[in-house]
Amino acid sequence: MVAKILIVYGTTEGHTAAIAQRMASAMQAGGHEVDVRDSSEVRKSTIDEPYDGVLVGGSVHRGDHQTSVRDFVRGNLVLLERVPSAFFSVSLAAVDSDGDAQAEMQATMDKFARESGWQPSRVEPIAGALVYSQYNFFMRHVMKMISKQHGQPTDTSQDYDFTDWDAVEAFARDFAAGVASGTPVAAGS
Ligand SMILES: Cc1cc2nc3c(=O)[nH]c(=O)nc-3n(C[C@H](O)[C@H](O)[C@H](O)COP(=O)(O)O)c2cc1C
């Protein structure tokens, strides 16, 4: 079966938008129909089109996902519970596999679940990017300090993309295949 899938993403510097587009391309290559929406455009919308599956994602800034993602989720809980759905979270914490980073990601997800009212059955952490070239003077300094603490690159003359794009495509393909076959991938699989 061909699935009709909605991807809603929140982004601040644009990296999650690129991830959402890459997911859509991977699904479309499998013959699925995909709509991609920026959460800032649909934050107040209630979706009533007949989607077979929904992916929602956002990036983390100062311990939070975009409020537009939270608002979209709050307004579409019925849809997210009715069809197979999953959440992807883009952050620098996802670059690290140590216990502190895992705890930080869990705390961020717990907060999101509390505030949005949605407990996604699957959460996919995705390593994001450090785009020093896009940060203003102050932010570049702050991000350099944070990166230093976490053992990440501090050479601000370059940008760094930590995303495993093959894994992004594989996640999207698996999700779409699960939706199409009626056996969506379970949490942690
Ligand atoms: C001001 C700022 C604050 C950030 N705060 C966090 C954070 O608290 N935790 C984290 O893991 N990553 C943090 N990041 C990293 C972003 O999640 C990462 O750069 C991501 O790729 C941004 O995606 P976007 O371009 O779609 O917004 C922060 C980035 C910036 C610029």
The ligand as an ORCA input file, in Angstrom:
! r2SCAN-3c Opt
* xyz 0 1
  C      21.131     29.240     20.969
  C      21.192     27.746     20.842
  C      20.843     26.950     21.930
  C      20.923     25.544     21.839
  N      20.575     24.797     22.921
  C      20.708     23.445     22.867
  C      20.402     22.649     24.007
  O      19.941     23.123     25.045
  N      20.583     21.297     23.904
  C      21.063     20.714     22.765
  O      21.254     19.499     22.751
  N      21.329     21.443     21.648
  C      21.171     22.784     21.672
  N      21.439     23.557     20.562
  C      21.840     22.883     19.318
  C      20.697     22.791     18.309
  O      19.711     21.868     18.738
  C      21.290     22.341     16.948
  O      22.135     23.357     16.486
  C      20.251     22.007     15.908
  O      20.904     21.498     14.764
  C      19.412     23.226     15.505
  O      18.456     22.826     14.546
  P      17.640     23.909     13.690
  O      18.625     24.538     12.746
  O      16.610     23.121     12.967
  O      17.035     24.877     14.646
  C      21.356     24.933     20.618
  C      21.689     25.745     19.523
  C      21.621     27.126     19.618
  C      21.984     27.964     18.433
*
